[in-house]
Amino acid sequence: MTDGWNVSAKAWIASMGETGDFSRGLVLDTPMMERVSKAQPKAVLDLGGGEGRFCRRLAPHVDHVVGIDPTEGLIAHAKSLGDADYVIAGAEDLPFADHSFDMVVSYLSLIDIPNIPKALSEAHRVLRPNGLLLIANLNPWTTASQSKGTPVKNPDGTTTLTMDRYLDAFPSWAEWSGIRIQNWHRPLSFYMQSLLENGFQLTHFDEPKASGGARAESYNRAPYLHIMEWQKRCSMPHSPPKQFWTRSICRLIQRVLWRKALAPGFTPMCLQLAFRRGSCIFVAPMVLTGGDLKAI
Ligand SMILES: C[S@@+](CC[C@H](N)C(=O)[O-])C[C@H]1O[C@@H](n2cnc3c(N)ncnc32)[C@H](O)[C@@H]1O
């Protein structure tokens, strides 16, 4: 965390209000709430929940909502409005037991979190098996333009953004409406690979359209936000694959059959094939012929 967020807390609270800015109020809030309604979680953790606006939106629909954020000024404001529990903490070191939540939300906070692999491993830990990680994020081609200075306004009213170092990961300062904060550019591959490596499986992806007004029309021509939903996989990627167990059981059966000299030519492959087809009809002729089906 940099000082930027602490110094900018007041201006941030004023700029959000209860309806949020354009990205939140007119693009993300509705589809994010739709994902929550679909999953019907009982306990939700909002990572980098800031001043608590989205936690307050969640509260009427979810039994237990917790917002964490390292910025004291934002958490103090969230606590003063209530509706949820708020804790000062960074996403990289969550003060919660394993399997505490049905859903973890990161609403435009990934670009502010310095250590993404650590934060994702923590999100995975506190989620119950099959729990969901719901993410709203800025498209990386937008964050790759941030360090290039102000967008250029063209005579025809359009805006030109200059992008550079897309494949690198680097921090840059952003400044608007009295807010000055440092956040991170990372390429899309960095986020996707970190999520996969931390045991998540993609279950939903969307680039929601903005609704209403000229600004929405302009946004829809060059959108810069996306939503992803990832599920905590039950088995970790390092656990042996299903085939391992099937093969071991087949080997054991073959050894017993071999000892009894019932089917000398009967290989584990034959048995696995029979298992896969899900039919004992295959097994009987194979056992009888010692795996040589041409014999019958
Ligand atoms: C752009 S704001 C988003 C706030 C809120 N989720 C929303 O959508 O309005 C990013 C938030 O990330 C928080 N943040 C910064 N470093 C963080 C970290 N290491 N872990 C979690 N949150 C962090 C900031 O304090 C800030 O509240």
The ligand as an SDF file (V2000), in Angstrom:
LIG
                    3D

 27 29  0  0  0  0  0  0  0  0999 V2000
  -10.1630    1.6110   -6.7560 C   0  0  0  0  0  0  0  0  0  0  0  0
  -10.4600    1.3230   -5.0610 S   0  0  0  0  0  0  0  0  0  0  0  0
  -11.8610    0.2270   -5.1090 C   0  0  0  0  0  0  0  0  0  0  0  0
  -12.7140    0.3390   -3.8730 C   0  0  0  0  0  0  0  0  0  0  0  0
  -14.0290   -0.4090   -3.9590 C   0  0  0  0  0  0  0  0  0  0  0  0
  -13.8230   -1.8190   -4.1640 N   0  0  0  0  0  0  0  0  0  0  0  0
  -14.8620    0.1690   -5.0590 C   0  0  0  0  0  0  0  0  0  0  0  0
  -15.0960   -0.4920   -6.0650 O   0  0  0  0  0  0  0  0  0  0  0  0
  -15.2620    1.3180   -4.9620 O   0  0  0  0  0  0  0  0  0  0  0  0
   -9.1160    0.2140   -4.6650 C   0  0  0  0  0  0  0  0  0  0  0  0
   -9.0490   -0.1500   -3.1940 C   0  0  0  0  0  0  0  0  0  0  0  0
   -7.9910   -1.0810   -3.0100 O   0  0  0  0  0  0  0  0  0  0  0  0
   -7.4400   -0.8400   -1.7430 C   0  0  0  0  0  0  0  0  0  0  0  0
   -6.1210   -1.4900   -1.5860 N   0  0  0  0  0  0  0  0  0  0  0  0
   -4.8780   -1.0010   -1.7700 C   0  0  0  0  0  0  0  0  0  0  0  0
   -3.9560   -1.9310   -1.4680 N   0  0  0  0  0  0  0  0  0  0  0  0
   -4.6340   -3.0380   -1.1060 C   0  0  0  0  0  0  0  0  0  0  0  0
   -4.2330   -4.3440   -0.6480 C   0  0  0  0  0  0  0  0  0  0  0  0
   -2.9570   -4.6870   -0.5250 N   0  0  0  0  0  0  0  0  0  0  0  0
   -5.2090   -5.2280   -0.3380 N   0  0  0  0  0  0  0  0  0  0  0  0
   -6.5090   -4.9100   -0.4720 C   0  0  0  0  0  0  0  0  0  0  0  0
   -6.9270   -3.6910   -0.8790 N   0  0  0  0  0  0  0  0  0  0  0  0
   -6.0080   -2.7770   -1.1950 C   0  0  0  0  0  0  0  0  0  0  0  0
   -7.4190    0.6590   -1.6410 C   0  0  0  0  0  0  0  0  0  0  0  0
   -7.2900    1.1010   -0.3090 O   0  0  0  0  0  0  0  0  0  0  0  0
   -8.7650    1.0130   -2.2640 C   0  0  0  0  0  0  0  0  0  0  0  0
   -9.7700    1.0660   -1.3100 O   0  0  0  0  0  0  0  0  0  0  0  0
  1  2  1  0
  2  3  1  0
  2 10  1  0
  3  4  1  0
  4  5  1  0
  5  6  1  0
  5  7  1  0
  7  8  2  0
  7  9  1  0
 10 11  1  0
 11 12  1  0
 11 26  1  0
 12 13  1  0
 13 14  1  0
 13 24  1  0
 14 15  1  0
 14 23  1  0
 15 16  2  0
 16 17  1  0
 17 18  1  0
 17 23  2  0
 18 19  1  0
 18 20  2  0
 20 21  1  0
 21 22  2  0
 22 23  1  0
 24 25  1  0
 24 26  1  0
 26 27  1  0
M  CHG  2   2   1   9  -1
M  END
$$$$
